[in-house]
């Protein structure tokens, strides 16, 4: 993590000679020129401690230990007391830190699921919780909900995080100090190395250790000394007492805790290391810090197979039962030291140094958090393409708010991809009331998750999201105007709300140049807010259609030698099917082998069907059967020309898709067609309401048939409408 930051480390273990992961993290963070305040757990409640101030003691350069005192009793058992206590003590601690380090923004690294469950009580700007062990207390769920993100040390623990908080799965870390031992250091008089061969265990001696196994392997190898170094649990079982207090096994030796930085001297002189954890508690499902200490010096390790090391089994002498454990000790004594394996263990440990882990946390911390809002009840392939871009880009993280009255396919896809989706009840039939309720709910979501950017897509989600984001003081509020001009053309009284959205946003994205001009001219959006970013499609989907399916579609709607003109659009006024029918009638009267096929649904479908029959062209004009959107490339491949007659189309995905398929496009001069097509060079443009212009375009490609895929059309689409380019342009807005 870059230096010059104030970092508060909240620990459930006090500062001392025994170091766990939290002490190591505090030390490593301080080495990066950050000012680190280590909060040791407070002593038991005493009434005269209520008015005591926190005591701050300097340990190293840039590292301080703060001892503080509880304001209330029973803070672990009663969450209501805990909240009050955290608030009061948090004010005192924040004041103490401010006197030493000034008023810089603070970051919280919490390892404690019992205290400061609401990071804001310590006046921090960002927060993370290290989930390093299995906790069962009530406060765990609360802190997981309140921090900005969670760091776990194993995939098993990551699966335990059930809420919407982002999770980063790392491993335990190891300091670069642990990889070498010099002769001068070994001359330290405080270090008492046993005179005979020994194996070593360092760490807490508690209920998680398999004492029965230790007794049996010590008896199987009486000539080998088993050295245990670490703190002893206050709760002692009978097995422990027999082994360590009664000295029933002469080759088991116990040393009290030594300063963490001196443990490596004992490890370096050991024949091998052990981690004899009991399967009863599932300890080996969690990544172990001890193993990295052993690996850093190349030592062979005898242990159960930890879940995180299943693909690194050659590094560990693992066992499933007592007999296998005894045999593995023999294998170690016979085969070690193995220089190649020593190097592999050291290389593995070096991949988990704190410097490397801090870089990963930096990336996670510095990522822009984008909250993407969508009002829709259906799933479209465009969203799948977008989700892929989100997943492969490490510089941003996304949350989603979906407005719908059920858990739709979008929500399911978001969750499948491991991202957060908030579902807000919304029904278009109750639009006004539900918009008000959605705005209120969004406000509280924004206040909780604190995104850097809120990005809306459609009118129904833009109204509540832009308003709520502005109230929540989200600095960057982006709206993509996918339905530009709809209200102006069909429900003009709602244009005032388009202007309302523009006023609440900081960036207004038009999806075509024509749409951008309309937004400025009619909706009075300031030019400084407005920019154009074209939508994008995935080129890969349209490069390789299914040839057999393409041929099936052609045979279904036309003869082998027919010239097929296709349109994929909803049957609504906006798409001008009446003009398409008139153009089709003229073309068919002139060329009987031209066939028209329409794919779509909508309120005017029956009306269009009746018009086709009235004009007597039903043999050459077909309303096609439904075709899955995720395989639509096969439809484009079956066509000879794509025809589009819409008026004031904001973009027109079908234009981009048809061109990406290498298909000649004949279109009114609107949306994506107007921006991409140069007349007669890579397509054909006709003016609005110019039916003869559409006919001329169809006849132009009928008389001058092109080889598909048509290179001029495809190259333009790849250059302008690749979804990766769209996403890059979005990133520029997010990061501006």
C-alpha positions in Angstrom: 0.0 0.0 0.0 1.4 3.4 -0.9 2.9 5.4 2.0 1.7 8.6 3.8 -1.6 7.1 4.9 -3.0 6.8 8.4 -4.0 3.2 9.0 -5.8 1.9 12.1 -5.4 -1.8 12.8 -8.1 -3.2 15.1 -6.9 -6.4 16.7 -8.4 -9.1 18.9 -4.9 -9.9 20.2 -2.7 -7.5 22.1 0.7 -6.2 20.9 3.5 -8.2 22.4 6.2 -10.8 21.6 3.6 -13.2 20.1 2.7 -12.0 16.6 -0.3 -13.2 14.7 -1.3 -12.0 11.2 -2.6 -8.7 12.6 0.7 -7.7 14.2 2.6 -8.7 11.1 0.3 -6.6 8.9 0.7 -3.6 11.2 4.5 -3.9 11.1 4.6 -4.3 7.3 2.3 -1.4 6.7 4.4 0.8 8.9 7.5 -0.1 6.8 5.7 1.4 3.8 5.9 4.9 5.4 2.3 4.7 6.6 1.5 5.9 10.1 0.0 2.8 11.7 -2.0 2.8 15.0 -2.5 -0.7 16.5 -5.5 -1.0 18.7 -5.0 -3.8 21.2 -8.2 -5.2 22.8 -9.3 -3.3 25.9 -9.0 -4.8 29.4 -12.1 -5.8 31.3 -14.6 -3.1 32.2 -14.0 -1.1 35.4 -16.1 1.8 36.4 -13.2 4.2 37.0 -12.0 3.6 33.4 -15.0 5.4 32.0 -13.2 8.8 31.8 -9.7 7.5 31.1 -8.1 8.6 27.8 -6.5 6.2 25.4 -2.7 5.6 26.0 -0.5 5.7 22.9 2.9 4.2 22.9 5.4 4.3 20.0 6.8 0.8 19.1 8.7 1.4 15.9 9.0 4.3 13.5 5.5 5.0 12.2 4.0 2.3 14.4 2.0 3.1 17.6 0.1 0.8 20.1 -3.0 2.4 21.5 -4.5 1.0 24.7 -8.0 2.2 25.3 -10.7 1.5 27.8 -14.4 0.4 27.5 -17.1 3.0 28.3 -19.7 0.2 29.0 -19.7 -3.4 30.2 -21.0 -6.5 28.3 -20.0 -5.1 24.9 -19.3 -8.5 23.5 -22.6 -10.0 24.5 -24.9 -7.0 23.8 -24.7 -5.3 20.4 -26.6 -2.3 21.6 -24.0 -1.7 24.3 -21.3 -2.4 21.8 -22.6 0.3 19.4 -22.7 3.0 22.2 -19.3 1.9 23.5 -17.7 2.0 20.0 -19.1 5.5 19.4 -17.7 6.9 22.6 -14.3 5.2 22.6 -14.1 5.9 18.8 -14.3 9.6 19.5 -11.5 9.4 22.0 -9.3 7.3 19.8 -9.9 9.5 16.7 -8.9 12.5 18.8 -5.7 10.8 20.0 -4.8 9.8 16.4 -5.5 13.4 15.2 -3.1 14.9 17.8 -0.3 12.6 16.5 -0.9 12.3 12.8 -3.1 15.2 11.9 -6.4 15.3 9.9 -5.5 13.0 7.0 -8.0 10.4 5.8 -7.8 7.2 7.7 -8.1 3.6 6.6 -9.3 0.7 8.8 -7.8 -2.7 8.8 -9.9 -4.7 11.2 -9.2 -8.2 12.4 -11.7 -8.1 15.3 -15.3 -9.2 14.9 -16.2 -8.0 18.4 -15.3 -4.3 18.4 -15.8 -1.3 16.1 -18.4 -3.1 14.1 -19.3 0.2 12.4 -16.1 1.6 10.9 -17.5 5.1 10.9 -17.2 5.2 14.7 -13.4 5.6 14.1 -13.9 8.3 11.5 -12.3 6.3 8.7 -12.8 6.9 5.0 -12.3 3.3 3.8 -12.4 0.0 5.7 -11.7 -3.7 5.3 -12.2 -6.7 7.5 -9.7 -9.6 7.5 -11.6 -12.8 7.9 -8.9 -15.1 9.0 -10.6 -17.6 11.2 -14.0 -19.2 11.8 -16.1 -16.9 14.1 -19.5 -17.6 15.5 -20.3 -14.3 17.3 -23.2 -12.0 16.5 -21.0 -9.1 15.6 -19.4 -10.9 12.6 -22.5 -10.4 10.4 -22.7 -6.7 11.3 -19.1 -5.9 10.5 -19.2 -7.9 7.2 -22.2 -5.6 6.2 -20.5 -2.4 7.3 -17.0 -2.6 5.8 -16.1 -1.6 2.2 -14.7 -5.0 1.5 -13.6 -8.3 3.1 -10.2 -10.0 2.8 -10.2 -13.7 3.4 -7.3 -16.2 3.6 -9.0 -19.1 1.9 -11.8 -19.9 -0.6 -13.6 -21.7 2.2 -13.9 -18.6 4.3 -14.9 -16.5 1.2 -17.9 -18.8 0.7 -19.0 -17.9 4.3 -19.5 -14.3 3.3 -23.2 -14.3 2.4 -23.9 -10.6 2.1 -23.2 -8.1 -0.7 -19.8 -7.0 0.5 -17.0 -7.5 -2.1 -14.6 -10.2 -1.1 -10.9 -10.5 -2.0 -9.4 -13.9 -1.4 -5.7 -13.8 -0.6 -3.5 -16.0 1.6 -1.7 -15.3 4.8 1.4 -13.3 4.3 5.1 -13.7 5.0 7.6 -11.0 5.7 10.8 -10.8 3.5 12.7 -10.8 6.9 11.8 -14.5 7.3 13.7 -15.9 4.3 17.2 -15.8 5.7 19.2 -16.3 8.8 22.8 -15.0 9.2 25.5 -16.5 11.4 25.7 -13.2 13.4 22.0 -13.5 14.2 22.4 -17.1 15.4 25.0 -16.0 18.0 22.2 -14.2 19.9 22.5 -15.5 23.5 18.7 -15.5 23.9 18.4 -18.3 21.4 18.6 -21.8 22.9 18.8 -24.4 20.2 18.3 -28.0 21.3 21.4 -30.2 21.1 19.8 -33.1 19.2 17.8 -33.4 16.0 14.3 -32.0 16.4 11.2 -31.1 14.5 9.3 -28.0 15.4 5.8 -26.6 15.8 5.3 -22.8 16.3 2.0 -21.3 17.2 -0.8 -21.5 19.7 -1.0 -24.7 21.8 -4.8 -25.1 22.2 -7.8 -27.3 21.5 -7.1 -27.4 17.8 -4.0 -29.6 18.2 -4.3 -33.4 17.9 -2.5 -34.4 21.2 -3.2 -38.1 20.7 -1.4 -38.0 17.4 1.6 -36.2 19.0 1.9 -38.8 21.7 1.9 -41.7 19.2 4.4 -40.2 16.7 6.7 -39.2 19.6 6.7 -42.8 20.8 7.3 -44.1 17.2 10.4 -41.9 17.0 12.0 -41.7 20.5 15.3 -40.5 19.1 13.7 -37.4 17.6 12.9 -34.3 19.7 9.5 -32.6 19.2 9.9 -28.9 20.0 6.8 -26.8 20.7 7.0 -23.0 20.9 4.0 -20.8 21.6 1.4 -19.6 24.0 -0.7 -22.1 25.9 -4.4 -21.8 25.9 -6.1 -21.0 29.2 -8.5 -23.9 28.7 -6.3 -27.0 29.1 -7.5 -30.5 28.3 -6.3 -33.7 30.0 -4.3 -34.7 27.0 -2.3 -31.5 27.1 -1.6 -31.9 30.8 -0.3 -35.4 30.3 2.0 -34.4 27.5 3.4 -31.1 28.7 2.8 -30.9 32.4 3.4 -34.5 33.5 6.3 -35.0 31.1 5.0 -38.5 30.1 7.0 -38.3 26.8 10.7 -37.5 27.3 11.2 -36.3 23.7 8.5 -33.7 23.8 10.0 -30.3 24.7 8.0 -27.1 25.3 9.5 -23.5 25.1 7.4 -20.5 26.2 6.7 -17.8 23.5 9.7 -16.1 22.0 9.7 -12.8 20.1 8.1 -13.5 16.7 11.1 -12.3 14.7 13.4 -14.8 16.5 11.2 -17.9 15.6 13.0 -18.3 12.3 16.2 -19.2 14.1 14.5 -22.2 15.7 12.9 -23.2 12.4 16.1 -22.9 10.4 17.8 -25.5 12.7 15.0 -28.0 12.7 15.0 -31.1 10.6 11.4 -30.5 9.6 8.2 -28.7 10.8 4.9 -30.0 11.9 1.3 -28.7 12.0 -0.5 -31.5 13.9 -4.0 -30.0 13.7 -7.1 -32.0 14.6 -9.6 -32.8 11.9 -12.4 -32.4 14.5 -12.3 -28.6 14.2 -11.7 -28.4 10.4 -8.7 -26.2 11.0 -6.9 -27.3 7.9 -9.8 -25.9 5.7 -8.3 -22.5 6.4 -4.9 -21.3 5.1 -2.2 -21.5 7.7 0.3 -18.8 8.5 2.6 -21.3 10.1 3.2 -23.1 6.8 4.5 -20.0 5.1 7.0 -19.5 7.9 8.3 -23.1 7.4 8.3 -22.8 3.6 10.3 -19.5 3.7 13.3 -21.4 5.0 12.6 -24.4 2.7 11.6 -26.8 5.4 9.6 -29.9 4.8 6.3 -29.8 6.5 4.2 -32.6 8.0 0.6 -31.7 8.2 -2.9 -32.6 7.1 -3.6 -31.5 3.6 -4.8 -27.9 3.8 -7.6 -27.0 1.4 -5.5 -24.2 -0.2 -2.6 -26.5 -0.9 -4.4 -29.3 -2.8 -2.7 -28.3 -6.0 0.7 -28.0 -4.2 0.8 -31.4 -2.6 4.5 -31.9 -3.5 5.4 -29.2 -1.0 3.8 -31.0 2.0 4.2 -34.4 3.5 0.5 -34.8 4.1 -1.4 -37.6 6.0 -4.9 -38.8 6.5 -4.4 -41.0 9.5 -1.9 -41.9 12.2 -0.2 -44.7 10.3 0.3 -42.5 7.3 1.7 -39.7 9.5 4.3 -42.1 11.0 5.3 -43.3 7.5 5.6 -39.7 6.3 8.1 -38.9 9.1 10.2 -41.8 7.9 10.0 -40.4 4.3 11.2 -37.0 5.5 14.1 -38.4 7.4 15.1 -40.5 4.4 14.6 -38.0 1.6 15.3 -34.6 3.1 16.9 -32.2 2.6 15.9 -32.1 -1.0 17.4 -29.0 -2.7 14.9 -28.9 -5.5 11.9 -29.2 -3.1 13.6 -26.6 -0.8 13.7 -24.1 -3.7 10.1 -24.8 -4.6 9.0 -24.2 -1.1 10.9 -20.9 -0.9 9.6 -19.8 -4.3 6.1 -20.6 -3.2 6.5 -18.6 0.0 8.0 -15.7 -1.9 4.7 -15.4 -3.9 2.9 -14.5 -0.7 5.1 -11.8 0.8 3.3 -8.9 2.4 4.6 -6.6 -0.4 2.8 -8.7 -3.0 -0.4 -8.9 -1.0 -0.4 -5.2 -0.4 -0.2 -4.5 -4.1 -3.4 -6.7 -4.6 -5.1 -4.8 -1.8 -4.0 -1.5 -3.4 -5.6 -2.4 -6.7 -8.8 -3.4 -4.8 -8.8 -0.3 -2.8 -8.2 2.0 -5.7 -10.7 0.5 -8.0 -13.6 2.8 -8.9 -16.9 1.5 -7.6 -19.6 1.8 -10.2 -23.3 1.3 -9.3 -25.1 0.4 -12.5 -28.9 0.8 -12.6 -31.2 -1.0 -15.0 -35.0 -1.0 -15.3 -36.0 -4.1 -17.2 -37.7 -7.4 -16.9 -35.9 -9.3 -19.6 -32.4 -10.6 -20.3 -30.6 -9.5 -23.4 -27.2 -10.7 -24.8 -25.9 -7.2 -24.7 -25.8 -7.4 -20.9 -23.8 -10.7 -21.0 -21.2 -9.0 -23.3 -21.1 -6.1 -20.9 -20.7 -8.5 -17.9 -17.7 -10.1 -19.6 -16.0 -6.7 -19.9 -16.6 -6.0 -16.3 -15.1 -9.4 -15.2 -11.9 -9.0 -17.2 -11.2 -5.4 -16.1 -9.5 -5.2 -12.7 -9.6 -1.4 -12.4 -13.3 -1.1 -11.5 -15.8 -3.0 -9.5 -19.5 -3.0 -10.2 -22.7 -3.2 -8.1 -26.1 -3.4 -9.8 -29.5 -2.1 -8.9 -32.3 -3.8 -10.9 -35.8 -2.3 -10.9 -38.3 -5.1 -11.5 -41.1 -6.9 -9.6 -39.3 -10.2 -9.6 -35.9 -11.8 -9.5 -35.3 -11.7 -13.3 -32.5 -13.2 -15.5 -30.3 -10.1 -15.1 -30.2 -10.5 -11.3 -29.4 -14.2 -11.7 -26.6 -13.6 -14.2 -25.1 -10.9 -11.9 -25.1 -13.3 -9.0 -23.6 -16.1 -11.1 -20.7 -13.8 -11.8 -20.1 -13.1 -8.1 -21.3 -9.5 -8.1 -23.8 -7.6 -6.0 -27.3 -7.1 -7.2 -30.0 -5.1 -5.3 -33.5 -5.8 -6.5 -36.0 -2.9 -6.0 -39.7 -3.6 -6.6 -40.9 -1.7 -9.7 -43.9 -2.1 -12.0 -44.4 0.1 -15.1 -48.1 0.1 -14.4 -47.5 1.9 -11.1 -44.6 4.0 -12.5 -45.1 7.3 -10.6 -45.5 5.8 -7.1 -42.8 3.1 -7.6 -40.3 5.7 -8.9 -40.7 7.7 -5.7 -40.2 4.5 -3.6 -37.3 3.5 -5.7 -35.6 6.9 -5.2 -35.9 6.5 -1.4 -34.5 3.0 -1.4 -31.7 4.0 -3.8 -30.7 6.9 -1.5 -30.1 4.5 1.4 -28.3 2.0 -0.8 -26.0 4.7 -2.1 -25.3 6.0 1.4 -24.4 2.4 2.5 -22.2 1.3 -0.5 -20.8 4.7 -1.3 -20.1 4.2 -5.0 -17.8 6.5 -6.9 -20.1 6.6 -9.9 -23.8 5.9 -10.4 -24.6 5.0 -14.0 -28.2 4.7 -15.2 -29.4 3.3 -18.6 -33.1 3.8 -19.2 -35.7 6.5 -18.2 -37.4 4.4 -15.6 -34.2 3.9 -13.6 -32.6 7.3 -14.4 -35.3 9.4 -12.7 -35.0 7.8 -9.3 -31.3 6.9 -9.5 -30.0 10.3 -10.7 -32.1 12.2 -8.1 -31.2 9.8 -5.2 -27.5 9.9 -6.2 -27.5 13.7 -6.1 -29.1 13.7 -2.7 -26.6 11.1 -1.5 -23.8 13.4 -2.8 -22.4 10.9 -5.3 -20.0 13.1 -7.2 -20.2 11.4 -10.6 -23.7 10.7 -12.0 -23.8 9.3 -15.5 -26.9 8.7 -17.6 -26.8 6.8 -21.0 -29.8 8.1 -22.9 -30.9 4.9 -24.6 -34.4 6.2 -25.2 -33.6 9.6 -26.6 -36.6 11.4 -28.3 -39.2 8.8 -27.3 -41.1 11.2 -25.1 -40.7 14.0 -27.6 -42.3 11.9 -30.3 -45.0 10.0 -28.3 -45.5 11.5 -24.8 -44.3 15.0 -25.0 -45.4 16.0 -21.5 -42.7 13.7 -20.1 -39.9 15.6 -21.8 -39.7 17.8 -18.6 -38.5 14.7 -16.8 -35.8 14.1 -19.5 -34.6 17.6 -18.6 -34.9 16.7 -14.9 -32.5 13.7 -15.5 -30.1 15.9 -17.3 -30.0 18.4 -14.5 -29.3 15.7 -11.9 -26.5 14.1 -13.9 -22.9 15.2 -14.3 -22.4 13.3 -17.6 -25.0 12.7 -20.3 -24.0 10.0 -22.8 -25.7 10.0 -26.2 -25.4 6.8 -28.1 -25.2 8.5 -31.5 -24.3 11.9 -32.8 -27.9 12.5 -33.9 -29.1 11.7 -30.4 -26.5 14.0 -28.9 -27.6 16.9 -31.1 -31.3 16.3 -30.0 -30.3 16.2 -26.3 -28.6 19.6 -26.6 -31.2 21.3 -28.8 -34.5 19.9 -27.5 -33.7 18.8 -23.9 -31.4 21.8 -23.3 -28.5 19.8 -21.9 -25.4 21.9 -21.5 -22.7 20.9 -24.1 -20.1 20.5 -21.3 -22.1 17.6 -19.9 -22.9 15.8 -23.1 -20.7 13.3 -24.9 -21.2 10.5 -27.4 -20.3 6.9 -26.7 -21.7 4.3 -29.2 -23.1 1.1 -27.9 -21.1 -2.0 -28.7 -21.6 -5.7 -29.6 -19.3 -8.7 -29.3 -17.6 -9.2 -32.7 -16.9 -12.9 -31.9 -20.6 -13.8 -31.9 -21.1 -12.5 -35.5 -17.9 -13.9 -37.1 -18.8 -17.5 -37.0 -22.5 -18.3 -37.8 -23.8 -21.9 -38.0 -23.7 -22.6 -41.7 -26.3 -25.4 -41.6 -28.7 -23.2 -39.5 -28.2 -20.3 -41.9 -29.1 -22.5 -44.9 -32.2 -23.8 -43.0 -33.4 -20.2 -42.4 -33.0 -19.3 -46.1 -35.0 -22.4 -47.2 -37.7 -21.6 -44.6 -38.5 -18.2 -46.1 -37.3 -18.2 -49.7 -36.3 -20.2 -52.7 -32.7 -21.1 -53.3 -32.1 -18.2 -55.7 -34.2 -15.6 -53.9 -32.8 -12.3 -52.6 -33.7 -11.9 -49.0 -34.2 -8.6 -47.3 -34.6 -8.8 -43.5 -35.6 -6.5 -40.7 -35.2 -7.3 -37.0 -37.3 -4.8 -35.0 -40.2 -4.4 -32.7 -43.6 -3.8 -34.3 -44.0 -0.3 -33.0 -44.6 3.1 -34.6 -41.0 4.1 -34.0 -39.7 1.4 -36.5 -41.9 2.6 -39.4 -43.0 -0.8 -40.7 -45.6 1.0 -42.9 -42.7 2.5 -44.9 -41.0 -0.9 -45.1 -44.2 -2.5 -46.5 -44.6 0.2 -49.1 -40.9 -0.2 -50.2 -41.4 -4.0 -50.2 -44.5 -3.7 -52.4 -42.5 -1.6 -55.0 -39.5 -3.9 -55.0 -41.7 -7.1 -55.4 -43.6 -5.6 -58.3 -40.3 -5.0 -60.0 -38.4 -8.1 -58.9 -40.4 -11.2 -58.0 -37.4 -13.0 -56.5 -37.0 -10.5 -53.7 -38.3 -11.8 -50.4 -38.8 -9.8 -47.2 -38.7 -11.4 -43.7 -39.4 -9.6 -40.4 -38.4 -10.8 -36.9 -39.9 -9.1 -33.9 -42.9 -8.6 -31.6 -45.0 -5.7 -30.5 -48.4 -4.0 -30.5 -48.5 -3.4 -34.3 -47.7 -7.0 -35.4 -51.2 -7.9 -36.3 -51.7 -4.6 -38.1 -48.6 -5.2 -40.2 -49.7 -8.7 -41.0 -53.1 -7.4 -42.2 -51.4 -4.7 -44.3 -49.3 -7.3 -46.0 -52.4 -9.3 -46.9 -54.2 -6.2 -48.1 -51.4 -5.4 -50.5 -51.4 -9.0 -51.8 -47.7 -9.5 -51.2 -47.9 -12.2 -48.5 -46.0 -14.7 -50.8 -42.9 -12.5 -50.7 -43.2 -10.9 -47.3 -43.0 -13.2 -44.2 -43.4 -12.5 -40.5 -40.8 -14.9 -39.2 -41.0 -17.2 -36.2 -39.3 -16.3 -32.9 -35.5 -16.8 -33.0 -33.3 -16.8 -29.9 -31.3 -13.6 -29.5 -28.1 -15.4 -28.5 -28.1 -17.1 -31.9 -29.2 -14.2 -34.0 -26.0 -14.2 -36.0 -27.5 -17.1 -38.0 -30.4 -14.9 -39.1 -28.0 -12.1 -40.3 -26.0 -14.7 -42.2 -29.1 -15.9 -44.0 -29.9 -12.4 -45.4 -28.6 -10.5 -48.4 -29.5 -7.0 -47.2 -30.6 -5.6 -43.9 -33.4 -3.0 -44.1 -34.1 -0.4 -41.4 -36.6 2.5 -41.6 -36.8 3.9 -38.1 -37.3 7.6 -37.3 -34.9 9.1 -34.7 -33.4 5.8 -33.6 -31.2 6.6 -30.6 -28.7 3.9 -31.7 -30.1 0.7 -33.2 -28.2 -2.4 -32.0 -29.5 -4.2 -35.1 -27.5 -1.8 -37.4 -24.3 -2.6 -35.5 -25.0 -6.4 -35.5 -25.9 -6.5 -39.2 -22.7 -4.6 -40.1 -20.6 -6.8 -37.8 -22.0 -9.8 -39.7 -20.7 -8.3 -42.9 -24.2 -7.5 -44.3 -25.0 -4.5 -46.5 -27.4 -2.2 -44.6 -30.0 0.0 -46.2 -31.3 2.5 -43.6 -32.8 5.8 -42.9 -30.1 8.3 -41.9 -30.5 7.8 -38.2 -28.6 6.5 -35.1 -25.8 4.0 -35.6 -26.4 3.9 -39.4 -25.9 7.7 -39.8 -22.7 7.6 -37.8 -21.2 4.5 -39.5 -22.4 4.4 -43.1 -20.8 6.4 -45.9 -23.4 6.3 -48.7 -22.7 3.6 -51.3 -19.3 2.8 -49.8 -20.2 0.6 -46.9 -24.0 0.8 -47.0 -26.9 3.0 -48.2 -28.6 5.9 -46.5 -32.0 7.3 -47.2 -33.7 10.4 -45.7 -36.6 10.1 -43.3 -39.9 9.2 -45.0 -38.1 8.6 -48.3 -39.6 5.3 -49.4 -38.1 5.6 -52.9 -34.7 6.1 -51.3 -35.2 2.8 -49.4 -36.2 1.1 -52.7 -33.2 2.5 -54.5 -30.9 1.1 -51.8 -32.4 -2.4 -52.0 -32.2 -2.4 -55.8 -28.6 -1.1 -55.7 -27.5 -4.2 -53.7 -29.8 -6.4 -55.7 -28.1 -5.3 -58.9 -24.6 -5.2 -57.4 -24.6 -8.3 -55.2 -21.7 -8.4 -52.7 -19.7 -11.3 -51.4 -20.6 -11.9 -47.8 -19.3 -11.2 -45.3 -18.9 -7.8 -47.0 -15.6 -6.3 -45.9 -16.4 -2.6 -45.9 -19.4 -3.1 -43.6 -17.7 -5.5 -41.2 -14.5 -3.4 -40.9 -16.5 -0.3 -40.1 -18.5 -2.1 -37.4 -15.4 -3.6 -35.8 -13.8 -0.2 -35.7 -16.8 1.7 -34.3 -19.0 -0.8 -32.5 -16.8 -3.3 -30.7 -18.1 -3.6 -27.1 -14.5 -3.4 -25.7 -14.2 0.0 -27.2 -17.5 1.1 -25.6 -16.3 -0.2 -22.3 -12.9 1.7 -22.6 -14.8 4.9 -23.3 -17.0 4.3 -20.2 -13.8 3.8 -18.2 -12.5 7.2 -19.4 -15.7 8.8 -18.1 -15.5 6.9 -14.7 -11.9 7.9 -14.2 -12.1 11.5 -15.5 
